[in-house]
Amino acid sequence: MISDFMSKKLIASLSVAGVVGGIAFTIFLTQTLLAPLIEKATWFPENGALGIAAWLLLYVILALLVAPASLHKFVSGVLFGFWWGWAIAFVGACLGAILPFWLTKKYIHGWVEKQMQDKPTLRAIKKAVSEDGFRCVFLTRTSLVIPYPVLNYGFGLTDVTWRDYLLGSVGMLVPGALYAYWGSKAADLSVAINEGRDWTYWAAVIASIIVTIWVIAYLRKLTLANIALEEAN
């Protein structure tokens, strides 16, 4: 029992560290290797409504291709700033979640089921949906426990209603805020590292990191308390 408890604690710690490490690595990438690409991507915010529409369309295409949503949300913060980036990331995530779900329900149910039939996560989601569809969608969308593309197609294999799926997807506001926030701070952090800032700046950064870790850990714990994903694994 003790070893099982320690194993779960280790998995939880690694999961949180993975998300935080991913954010730090993405900051590094956008300010180094991906900097030329980010510079070209300024076309999107510079072209107003057309640029936003094109960015959202790109979001939907990447969602269909099972690309991780975290980078798109992060870059939304880089390009549009926190508030606009957060809003655009949320709308894009919702649009990107609808088409795979609809396609799975309507046309490719058999193919998706074949790809996911051996995944214990799917069994856990089906069980949770049968108990409370809205809560299952909301918690899994909020917590980053299960990858975004897996949920988009996976929920299409369950009995979740359109109403619960759409309302539950509001949970994507939380990860959208986290990624857009750090995306909006990426350039400033790069300048601070290279040129230096006073202690108050770094105190604020450390506080933001602590809040980020707490939010990720708390939402993960809340989700696993309501959806038996660990037991499924």
N, C-alpha and C positions, 0 to 999 in steps of 0.2 A: 504493500500500500504506500509506504514511504517513497519507494523508488518510482512508483507510478505518479505520485504527487510531484516529485522532483522533475520527472520527465515532462509533465504538463507545464510546470513553471519554466523549464528550459525552452520548450516549444513556444510558450507565450513571449518570453524574453527575446528569442530569436526572431519571432514574427514582428514585434514592435521595432526591434533593431533593424530589421530588413527594410521596413517602411521608412524609418528615419534615415538610414544609410542611403536608401534610394533617392530620397529628397536631396541629401547632401551631394550625391554623385551627379544628379541631374543639374544642380546648380553649377557644379564644376564643368559639366559638358556644355551647358548653354553659354558659358563664359570663355570656353576654350575651343574644343573641336567643333562644336555646333554653332559657334559665333557667326561664321559667314552665312550659314543657313538662316539663323535668326535675323540677321541683318536684311536678307532678302525677304523674309516673312513680314517685315514692317509694311509691306504692301497692303496687308489685311487691315490694320488699324488706320492706315493713311487713306483708305478709300471708303470710309464711312459705312453706310448700310450695305453697299455692294460687297465690301471687304468682309463684313460680319457674316453676311449670307454665305459667302464662299468658304469662310472658316467653318461655319456650321455644317456645310455640305461635306467638307473634308472630314469633319468629325464623324458624320454618318458613314462615310465610305470606310474609314479606319475601323469603326465599330463592326461593320459587316465582315471585314478582313481579320477580325479577332485580334486587333492591335490593342495593347494596354492603353487604358484611358488616362492613366496618371500623367504621362508626358504631355498629352494634349491639354489637360487641365493646367499643368504647370506652365506651359508655353502661353496659354491664354493669359495668365498673370503677367508673364514677361512682356507680352505685346500690348495688352490693353490696360494694364494696371490692376490693382486688387479688385475694386468694386465692379468695374465692367468685365474684367476677366472672370470673376466669380459668377456673375450673371450669365455670361456667354458660355462658360464651362458647364453650368447647370443645364441651360437650354440644350446645348449640344449633347450632353450626356443623356438627357431625356429622349431627344430625337434619335440618338444612336441606339437607345435601348428598345425603341418601339419596333423598328423594322425587323431586326433579328427575331424578336418575340413573335411578331405577326407571321413571318416567313415559316418559322418552326411550327406554329399552330396550323397554318394553312397548307403549306406545301412540302416542307422538308422534315416533318416530324420523324419519319422512319430513319432517315439518314442521320439526323442529330442523335436520336436515341441509340443508334448503333455505335456512334462515336463515344457516347457517354455511358453506355450501359454497365460498364465495369467500375464506374466511379462511385465510391460510397457516399461522396458529397451529394450526389443527385438523390440518393435514397433518403438522406437526411432532410433535404429541401422538400421532397414530396411529402414526407411525414409532417413537417412543420407547416406546409401550405394547407394540408388537410385539417390542421388544428386552428390555424388563424392565418389566412393568406396575406392580409395587409401587414400584420406584424412581422411575418417572415420576410417579405419583400423589403419593408422599411429597415429592419435591423441588418440584413445582409447588404443592402445598398449603403448603409451608414458606416459600417464597421471595417471595411477593407479586408475582411476575413477570406472572402471568396473573390477571385478576379472578376472584374466587370464583364469581359466577354463571355465567361462561363455562365454568369447569371443571365445575360441577355438571351442566350440560346437555351440554357437549362430551364428557365422558368416556362418556356414554351412547351416543355414536356410535362408540366404539372397541370393541375386543375385550377390554378389561380385565375381569378376573373380579371377582365380588363380593368375594372374599377379598382380592385385591390392592387393590381400591378402598377397602374398609373399613379394612384395616391401614394403607394409605398415608395415609389421612385423619388418622392420628395426627399427621402433620406440622403440622396446624392448631394444635397446642399452642403453636408458636412465635409466629406472628402474634397469636394470642389473648393470649399473655402480654404482648407489646409494647403492644397496644391497651388491655388491661385495666389494665396498670401506669400508663400515662399518664392513663387515665380516672380512676383512683383518686387521682391527684395533681392533677387539674384544679382542684378547689376550693382546695386548699392553695396552688397556684401563684398563683391569683388573689389570695388574701389576701396572699401574700408580695410580689407586685408592688405592691399598693395600700398595704400597711403596712410593708413592708421586713423583711428578715431579715439575719442576720450572714453573713460571707463563707463559713463552712463549709456553710451551706445551699445557697448558689449554686454552690459548688464541687461539691457532690453532684449538683446539677441538671445542671451542665455535664458531669460524668462520665457521668451517665445518658444524656445526649444523644449523647455520643461512642460509648458502648456501643451505643445504638440504631442509629446510623449504621453502625457496623462490622458489626453483625449483619445489617442489611438488605443492605449491599453484599456481604458474604461469601456469604450465601445466594443472592443473585442470581447472583454469579459461579459458584458451585458448580452451580446449576441450568443455566445456559447452557453450562457445560462438559460437561454430560451430555445436554442436550436442545437440538437445533439450532434454537432459536426465532429467533435472529438471522438465520441463513441462510434460514429460511422467510420472514422479512420482507423 
